[in-house]
């Protein structure tokens, strides 16, 4: 029964969160296994801004975008998120 309850939870409300630091800020994200398939497809297609929007959520994404990141920052942040989400 517990598995059914967990399956009903939206991905953004999972208890399995990891912290990742980037650009002097700390963000909380879901573990990689909890990322929706759509986000994995976006990673494969190198649609990194969309990846950040989904993985970070509205508030954290707004904080990141407020730093006026360049392409290299977006690429580096996505790599840091993937590494942290994998537990490496």
Residue pairs with C-beta under 8 A, 6 or more apart in sequence:
6 14
11 30
11 34
11 35
11 36
12 30
12 57
14 30
14 31
14 34
16 30
16 31
16 33
16 34
17 28
17 29
17 30
17 31
18 28
18 29
18 30
18 31
18 84
18 85
18 87
19 26
19 27
19 28
19 84
20 26
20 27
20 28
20 29
20 80
20 81
20 83
20 84
20 85
21 27
21 80
22 76
22 77
22 80
22 81
23 64
23 67
23 69
23 73
23 77
25 63
25 64
25 67
27 56
27 60
27 64
27 81
28 60
29 55
29 56
29 81
29 84
29 85
30 55
30 85
31 85
31 87
32 82
32 85
32 86
35 54
35 55
35 85
36 54
38 54
39 51
39 54
39 55
42 48
42 50
42 51
42 54
43 51
43 78
43 82
48 74
48 75
48 78
49 74
51 78
51 81
52 61
52 64
52 74
52 77
52 78
52 81
53 61
55 81
55 85
56 64
64 77
67 73
69 77
